[in-house]
């Protein structure tokens, strides 16, 4: 089971839907499997603030452990890719 991070989208949808300046609020989502190689995934992780704030030695150990898990699973990791769009018409 993946992590449901759609609550922020639902809050924006509710706000637009309640705003009398907008009508016909529509939400659309597209999901797909996103396959990343070990190196690509670790490169992305290296851009996250929480990881960048770790001491270099700690980050290196963490990334090595994550890389080992990915290698053990065949060298790739499959993530849940998602694109979400909200549209509304101005009244």
Backbone as JSON, one array per atom type, in Angstrom:
{
  "sequence": "XXXXXXXXXXXXXXXXXXXXXXXXXXXXXXXXXXXXXXXXXXXXXXXXXXXXXXXXXXXXXXXXXXXXXXXXXXXXXXXXXXXXXXXXXXX",
  "N": [[0.85, -1.19, 0.0], [0.58, 2.16, -0.87], [1.59, 5.49, 0.14], [-0.87, 7.8, 0.88], [-0.89, 10.82, -0.38], [-2.66, 12.74, -1.11], [-4.17, 14.55, 0.28], [-3.59, 17.27, 0.41], [-4.34, 18.12, -2.11], [-7.07, 17.67, -2.05], [-7.84, 19.57, -0.18], [-7.34, 21.96, -1.55], [-9.09, 21.61, -3.7], [-11.56, 21.63, -2.33], [-11.52, 24.24, -1.36], [-11.54, 25.78, -3.74], [-13.96, 24.87, -4.8], [-15.77, 25.85, -2.94], [-15.53, 28.54, -3.28], [-17.19, 31.3, -4.48], [-16.41, 32.62, -6.76], [-15.63, 30.79, -8.59], [-16.59, 28.06, -10.72], [-17.69, 24.8, -11.82], [-15.61, 23.04, -10.92], [-13.09, 20.73, -11.41], [-11.39, 17.7, -10.88], [-8.63, 15.85, -11.92], [-6.73, 12.88, -12.22], [-3.79, 11.09, -13.03], [-2.19, 8.08, -12.92], [0.79, 6.1, -12.89], [3.25, 3.49, -13.28], [6.49, 4.23, -12.22], [9.62, 3.62, -13.08], [12.8, 3.49, -11.7], [16.32, 3.44, -11.95], [18.84, 2.19, -9.69], [20.94, 4.11, -9.35], [19.74, 6.43, -10.42], [17.56, 6.75, -8.69], [18.85, 7.16, -6.22], [20.12, 9.54, -6.83], [17.95, 11.28, -7.03], [16.98, 11.12, -4.39], [19.05, 12.44, -3.16], [18.44, 15.08, -3.54], [16.51, 15.82, -1.77], [15.58, 17.8, 0.97], [15.64, 16.83, 3.66], [17.45, 14.72, 3.45], [19.7, 16.02, 2.51], [20.4, 17.51, 4.67], [21.47, 15.74, 6.43], [24.41, 14.52, 8.1], [27.35, 14.14, 6.13], [28.58, 11.55, 6.31], [26.57, 10.01, 7.48], [24.54, 10.24, 5.58], [25.81, 8.97, 3.42], [26.02, 6.32, 4.4], [23.29, 5.71, 4.69], [22.37, 5.95, 2.01], [23.94, 3.97, 0.83], [22.89, 1.69, 2.06], [20.22, 1.81, 1.12], [20.74, 1.6, -1.6], [21.81, -1.0, -1.65], [19.53, -2.52, -1.02], [17.94, -1.97, -3.26], [19.59, -3.03, -5.27], [19.46, -5.71, -4.49], [16.89, -6.26, -5.19], [16.92, -6.44, -7.88], [17.96, -4.2, -9.12], [16.41, -2.05, -9.86], [13.83, 0.26, -8.91], [10.36, 0.5, -8.46], [8.15, 3.07, -8.54], [5.16, 4.86, -7.56], [4.01, 6.85, -9.92], [2.46, 10.02, -10.32], [0.22, 12.39, -11.63], [-1.61, 15.25, -11.02], [-4.39, 17.33, -11.64], [-6.21, 20.32, -11.27], [-9.01, 22.02, -12.39], [-10.94, 24.97, -13.02], [-13.72, 27.08, -13.75], [-13.89, 30.54, -14.15], [-16.35, 32.54, -12.72]],
  "CA": [[0.0, 0.0, 0.0], [1.34, 3.4, -0.95], [1.22, 6.59, 1.03], [-1.84, 8.69, 0.24], [-0.5, 12.21, -0.15], [-3.6, 13.56, -1.89], [-4.98, 15.41, 1.14], [-3.38, 18.68, 0.06], [-5.13, 18.38, -3.32], [-8.47, 17.72, -1.65], [-8.06, 20.85, 0.49], [-7.41, 23.0, -2.59], [-10.34, 21.36, -4.41], [-12.66, 22.11, -1.48], [-11.45, 25.7, -1.31], [-12.03, 26.3, -5.03], [-15.37, 24.52, -4.95], [-16.55, 26.71, -2.04], [-15.34, 29.94, -3.68], [-18.23, 31.66, -5.45], [-15.81, 33.16, -7.98], [-15.32, 29.68, -9.5], [-17.58, 27.01, -10.91], [-17.25, 23.64, -12.59], [-14.3, 22.59, -10.45], [-12.86, 19.35, -11.81], [-10.1, 17.13, -10.49], [-8.24, 14.69, -12.73], [-5.46, 12.28, -11.81], [-3.24, 10.04, -13.85], [-1.16, 7.34, -12.19], [1.54, 5.18, -13.71], [4.45, 3.01, -12.61], [7.69, 4.99, -12.56], [10.77, 2.78, -12.79], [14.08, 4.21, -11.58], [17.49, 2.62, -11.63], [19.44, 2.47, -8.39], [21.67, 5.39, -9.37], [18.78, 7.53, -10.63], [16.78, 6.93, -7.46], [19.72, 7.77, -5.21], [20.34, 10.93, -7.23], [16.75, 12.03, -6.64], [16.98, 11.22, -2.93], [20.05, 13.43, -2.78], [17.91, 16.44, -3.68], [15.53, 16.08, -0.71], [16.16, 18.58, 2.06], [15.93, 16.0, 4.82], [18.66, 13.95, 3.2], [20.83, 16.95, 2.36], [20.76, 18.02, 5.99], [22.2, 14.71, 7.18], [25.88, 14.57, 8.03], [27.77, 13.4, 4.93], [28.83, 10.14, 6.6], [25.27, 9.39, 7.72], [23.87, 10.17, 4.27], [26.5, 7.95, 2.63], [25.61, 5.01, 4.92], [21.88, 5.53, 4.35], [22.25, 5.72, 0.57], [24.53, 2.66, 0.55], [21.92, 0.68, 2.48], [19.11, 1.85, 0.17], [21.27, 1.04, -2.85], [21.92, -2.46, -1.49], [18.18, -3.08, -1.11], [17.53, -1.89, -4.67], [20.38, -4.03, -5.99], [18.94, -7.02, -4.14], [15.59, -6.41, -5.84], [17.09, -6.48, -9.34], [18.63, -3.01, -9.62], [15.47, -0.98, -10.13], [12.73, 0.45, -7.96], [9.16, 0.97, -9.15], [7.41, 4.02, -7.72], [3.86, 5.26, -8.08], [4.01, 8.19, -10.5], [1.11, 10.6, -10.31], [0.01, 13.77, -12.02], [-2.96, 15.68, -10.64], [-4.76, 18.63, -12.2], [-7.49, 20.92, -10.91], [-9.44, 23.1, -13.29], [-12.17, 25.64, -12.6], [-14.11, 28.2, -14.6], [-14.17, 31.77, -13.43], [-17.74, 32.97, -12.92]],
  "C": [[0.88, 1.24, 0.0], [0.86, 4.43, 0.05], [0.27, 7.5, 0.27], [-1.49, 10.13, 0.59], [-1.43, 13.17, -0.87], [-4.39, 14.53, -1.02], [-4.78, 16.88, 0.81], [-4.21, 19.05, -1.17], [-6.6, 18.5, -2.95], [-8.79, 19.04, -0.95], [-8.18, 21.98, -0.53], [-8.71, 22.85, -3.38], [-11.51, 21.92, -3.62], [-12.69, 23.63, -1.43], [-11.97, 26.32, -2.61], [-13.53, 26.05, -5.19], [-16.27, 25.42, -4.09], [-16.48, 28.18, -2.44], [-16.35, 30.3, -4.75], [-17.67, 32.27, -6.72], [-15.53, 32.07, -9.01], [-16.47, 28.69, -9.57], [-16.97, 25.88, -11.7], [-15.83, 23.2, -12.21], [-14.17, 21.1, -10.74], [-11.46, 18.93, -11.39], [-9.83, 15.93, -11.38], [-6.88, 14.2, -12.26], [-5.08, 11.19, -12.78], [-2.13, 9.39, -13.05], [-0.48, 6.37, -13.14], [2.73, 4.66, -12.91], [5.68, 3.78, -13.12], [8.9, 4.17, -12.12], [12.05, 3.62, -12.79], [15.19, 3.2, -11.33], [18.0, 3.01, -10.25], [20.08, 3.85, -8.37], [20.74, 6.58, -9.56], [17.99, 7.81, -9.36], [17.62, 7.6, -6.38], [20.02, 9.23, -5.55], [19.15, 11.8, -6.84], [16.71, 12.2, -5.12], [17.96, 12.28, -2.44], [19.59, 14.86, -2.9], [16.94, 16.8, -2.56], [16.21, 16.75, 0.48], [16.53, 17.74, 3.27], [17.19, 15.18, 4.67], [19.88, 14.86, 3.09], [21.31, 17.48, 3.7], [21.49, 16.99, 6.85], [23.7, 14.95, 7.08], [26.32, 13.71, 6.84], [27.99, 11.91, 5.18], [27.52, 9.37, 6.8], [24.53, 9.21, 6.4], [24.49, 9.07, 3.41], [26.09, 6.54, 3.09], [24.15, 4.71, 4.55], [21.73, 5.18, 2.87], [22.86, 4.37, 0.17], [23.55, 1.56, 0.92], [20.73, 0.63, 1.53], [19.54, 1.25, -1.16], [21.39, -0.48, -2.79], [20.55, -3.13, -1.61], [17.7, -3.08, -2.56], [18.29, -2.9, -5.51], [19.84, -5.43, -5.74], [17.59, -7.32, -4.77], [15.69, -6.36, -7.36], [17.66, -5.21, -9.94], [17.73, -1.85, -9.97], [14.44, -0.9, -9.02], [11.55, 1.01, -8.75], [8.35, 1.82, -8.17], [6.05, 4.28, -8.34], [3.96, 6.69, -8.59], [2.6, 8.73, -10.52], [1.17, 12.05, -10.77], [-1.43, 14.12, -11.67], [-3.18, 17.09, -11.17], [-6.11, 19.05, -11.64], [-7.79, 22.01, -11.91], [-10.73, 23.69, -12.74], [-12.45, 26.77, -13.58], [-14.41, 29.4, -13.72], [-15.6, 32.19, -13.74], [-17.81, 34.44, -13.27]]
}
